[in-house]
């Protein structure tokens, strides 16, 4: 059974990597032919800045895709197969489907769904990080369920904030629209509407992180050894 899980995880990993890699090649070609500004008769046509956003996201996705193997080689840290599956599926949905296939504009609430999922996923990772920072399962007996749950919650929310800072920074530097302060036809939003996407993302991140942290807290209260089955493992030499 374990071998089957590992093979499925690898298949998903390779599929996501190839999707991002082929997208990078396609986008580089499209940037060369795309207009600098949308023509008045077709305001929704993809322009160079749109493809630049796709390219940055896909390159970032390839970099982030390598992190699990980097942790394994450099720090001997092996992430659970279930988490790796969620991780690669999230990359595919957020970058390839979201940016390349334009799901953020085509599918209602696509961004909200992904942020809720990422908040829960990062909260789950936060529980594993507790064990990693303690460097031993025995030290867990000194940590209360409330402390571990708060740490997992703060860990997930902090990473969500860092992501919004990244979007804000590159939107300003490169004239992109990661924070969706413009409509698909490049019409800029004004006032509260311009802040809506960022604040909604942060709120959904908090809700997702809180939900998984509360669930973890209740599980630890009911069964204190529950967290030991949620461990990031050290790879044996």
C-alpha positions as CSV (number, residue, x, y, z in Angstrom):
1,X,0.0,0.0,0.0
2,X,2.8,2.4,0.8
3,X,4.5,1.8,-2.5
4,X,1.2,2.6,-4.3
5,X,0.8,5.9,-2.4
6,X,4.4,6.9,-3.2
7,X,3.9,6.1,-6.9
8,X,0.7,8.1,-7.1
9,X,2.4,11.0,-5.4
10,X,5.2,10.9,-7.9
11,X,2.9,10.7,-10.9
12,X,0.9,13.7,-9.7
13,X,4.2,15.5,-9.0
14,X,5.6,14.9,-12.6
15,X,2.2,15.8,-14.1
16,X,2.2,19.2,-12.3
17,X,5.8,19.9,-13.2
18,X,5.3,19.1,-16.9
19,X,2.1,21.3,-17.0
20,X,4.1,24.2,-15.5
21,X,7.1,23.6,-17.7
22,X,5.1,23.5,-21.0
23,X,3.2,26.5,-19.8
24,X,6.4,28.5,-19.4
25,X,7.4,27.7,-23.0
26,X,4.0,28.5,-24.4
27,X,3.8,31.8,-22.5
28,X,7.3,32.9,-23.6
29,X,6.1,32.4,-27.2
30,X,2.8,34.2,-26.6
31,X,4.5,37.2,-25.0
32,X,6.4,37.9,-28.2
33,X,3.2,38.1,-30.2
34,X,0.9,39.7,-27.7
35,X,0.0,43.4,-28.0
36,X,1.2,45.9,-25.4
37,X,-2.3,47.2,-24.9
38,X,-5.7,45.8,-25.6
39,X,-7.4,47.1,-28.8
40,X,-10.6,49.2,-28.1
41,X,-12.7,46.8,-30.0
42,X,-11.5,43.8,-28.0
43,X,-10.7,44.9,-24.4
44,X,-10.5,41.3,-23.1
45,X,-7.6,40.2,-25.3
46,X,-4.5,39.0,-23.5
47,X,-1.7,41.6,-23.5
48,X,1.9,41.3,-22.6
49,X,1.3,42.1,-18.9
50,X,-1.2,39.2,-18.7
51,X,1.3,36.8,-20.0
52,X,4.0,38.3,-17.8
53,X,1.8,37.5,-14.8
54,X,1.4,33.9,-16.0
55,X,5.1,33.5,-16.6
56,X,6.0,34.8,-13.1
57,X,3.5,32.5,-11.5
58,X,4.6,29.5,-13.5
59,X,8.2,30.1,-12.8
60,X,7.4,30.5,-9.1
61,X,5.3,27.4,-9.3
62,X,8.3,25.4,-10.6
63,X,10.5,26.8,-7.8
64,X,7.9,25.9,-5.2
65,X,7.5,22.5,-6.7
66,X,11.1,21.7,-5.9
67,X,10.8,22.5,-2.2
68,X,9.8,19.0,-0.9
69,X,12.7,17.4,-2.7
70,X,15.0,20.2,-1.5
71,X,13.9,19.6,2.2
72,X,14.5,15.9,1.7
73,X,18.0,16.3,0.3
74,X,19.3,19.2,2.4
75,X,17.5,18.6,5.8
76,X,16.5,14.9,5.5
77,X,12.9,16.0,6.0
78,X,10.2,13.8,4.5
79,X,6.7,15.2,4.1
80,X,3.7,12.9,4.5
81,X,2.4,11.5,1.2
82,X,-1.0,12.8,1.9
83,X,0.3,16.3,2.4
84,X,2.4,16.1,-0.8
85,X,-0.7,15.1,-2.8
86,X,-2.6,18.1,-1.5
87,X,0.5,20.3,-2.1
88,X,0.9,19.4,-5.8
89,X,-2.8,19.5,-6.5
90,X,-3.0,23.0,-5.0
91,X,-0.1,24.2,-7.2
92,X,-1.9,22.8,-10.2
93,X,-5.2,24.4,-9.3
94,X,-3.7,27.8,-8.3
95,X,-1.2,28.3,-11.0
96,X,-2.1,26.3,-14.1
97,X,-5.8,26.3,-13.8
98,X,-6.1,29.6,-12.0
99,X,-3.7,31.8,-14.0
100,X,-2.9,29.9,-17.3
101,X,-6.5,28.6,-17.9
102,X,-8.0,31.8,-16.4
103,X,-10.1,30.0,-13.8
104,X,-9.9,33.0,-11.4
105,X,-12.2,34.9,-13.8
106,X,-14.1,32.1,-15.4
107,X,-15.0,30.0,-12.3
108,X,-16.9,31.8,-9.6
109,X,-15.2,31.9,-6.2
110,X,-12.2,29.9,-7.5
111,X,-9.7,32.2,-5.6
112,X,-11.8,31.9,-2.4
113,X,-11.9,28.1,-2.6
114,X,-8.1,27.9,-3.1
115,X,-7.4,30.3,-0.2
116,X,-9.7,28.3,2.1
117,X,-7.9,25.1,1.1
118,X,-4.4,26.6,1.5
119,X,-5.3,28.0,4.9
120,X,-6.4,24.5,6.1
121,X,-3.4,22.9,4.4
122,X,-0.9,25.3,6.0
123,X,-2.6,24.9,9.4
124,X,-2.1,21.1,9.1
125,X,1.5,21.7,8.2
126,X,1.8,23.8,11.3
127,X,1.0,20.9,13.5
128,X,3.8,18.9,11.9
129,X,6.2,21.8,12.3
130,X,5.7,21.7,16.1
131,X,7.2,18.2,16.1
132,X,10.0,19.3,13.8
133,X,11.0,22.3,16.0
134,X,10.9,20.1,19.1
135,X,13.2,17.6,17.3
136,X,11.7,14.8,19.3
137,X,8.2,13.3,19.9
138,X,8.9,13.1,23.6
139,X,9.0,16.8,24.0
140,X,5.4,17.0,22.9
141,X,4.2,16.0,26.3
142,X,5.3,19.5,27.6
143,X,3.1,21.3,25.0
144,X,-0.6,21.9,25.7
145,X,-3.1,21.2,22.9
146,X,-4.1,24.9,23.0
147,X,-0.5,26.1,22.4
148,X,0.0,23.7,19.5
149,X,-3.2,24.7,17.9
150,X,-2.4,28.5,18.3
151,X,1.0,27.9,16.8
152,X,-0.5,26.0,13.8
153,X,-3.1,28.8,13.3
154,X,-0.5,31.6,13.5
155,X,1.9,29.7,11.2
156,X,-0.8,29.4,8.5
157,X,-2.0,33.0,8.8
158,X,1.5,34.3,8.7
159,X,2.3,32.5,5.4
160,X,-1.0,33.8,4.0
161,X,0.1,37.4,4.8
162,X,3.5,36.8,3.2
163,X,1.7,35.7,0.0
164,X,-0.4,38.9,-0.1
165,X,2.8,41.0,0.4
166,X,4.3,39.1,-2.5
167,X,1.3,39.8,-4.7
168,X,1.2,43.5,-3.7
169,X,4.9,43.9,-4.3
170,X,5.0,42.4,-7.8
171,X,1.8,44.1,-8.8
172,X,3.5,47.4,-8.1
173,X,6.9,46.6,-9.6
174,X,5.7,44.9,-12.8
175,X,2.2,46.3,-13.3
176,X,0.5,43.0,-12.8
177,X,-3.0,42.1,-11.4
178,X,-2.4,39.3,-8.9
179,X,-4.5,41.1,-6.3
180,X,-7.3,41.5,-8.9
181,X,-7.7,45.2,-8.4
182,X,-8.7,45.3,-12.1
183,X,-11.4,43.5,-14.0
184,X,-10.5,41.1,-16.8
185,X,-11.0,43.9,-19.3
186,X,-8.4,46.0,-17.4
187,X,-11.0,48.3,-15.8
188,X,-9.6,49.4,-12.4
189,X,-11.7,49.0,-9.3
190,X,-12.1,51.9,-7.0
191,X,-12.4,52.4,-3.2
192,X,-13.5,49.4,-1.1
193,X,-13.9,47.2,-4.2
194,X,-10.2,47.5,-5.0
195,X,-9.4,46.1,-1.5
196,X,-12.0,43.4,-1.7
197,X,-9.9,40.6,-3.2
198,X,-7.0,41.1,-0.7
199,X,-9.2,41.3,2.4
200,X,-11.3,38.4,1.3
201,X,-8.2,36.3,0.7
202,X,-6.9,37.1,4.2
203,X,-10.3,36.4,5.9
204,X,-10.6,33.1,4.1
205,X,-7.0,32.2,5.1
206,X,-7.9,32.9,8.7
207,X,-11.2,30.8,8.5
208,X,-9.4,27.8,6.9
209,X,-6.5,28.0,9.4
210,X,-8.9,28.4,12.3
211,X,-11.0,25.4,11.2
212,X,-8.1,23.0,11.0
213,X,-6.5,24.3,14.2
214,X,-9.8,23.9,16.1
215,X,-10.1,20.4,14.7
216,X,-6.6,19.6,15.8
217,X,-7.2,21.0,19.2
218,X,-10.3,18.8,19.7
219,X,-8.4,15.8,18.4
220,X,-5.5,16.4,20.8
221,X,-7.9,16.9,23.7
222,X,-9.7,13.6,22.9
223,X,-6.5,11.7,22.0
224,X,-3.2,13.4,23.1
225,X,-1.1,11.0,20.9
226,X,-3.0,12.1,17.8
227,X,-0.4,14.6,16.7
228,X,2.3,11.9,16.7
229,X,0.6,10.4,13.6
230,X,0.8,13.8,11.9
231,X,4.6,14.0,11.9
232,X,7.1,15.3,9.4
233,X,9.7,12.5,9.5
234,X,13.5,12.6,9.4
235,X,14.8,10.6,6.5
236,X,17.1,7.8,7.7
237,X,20.6,8.0,6.5
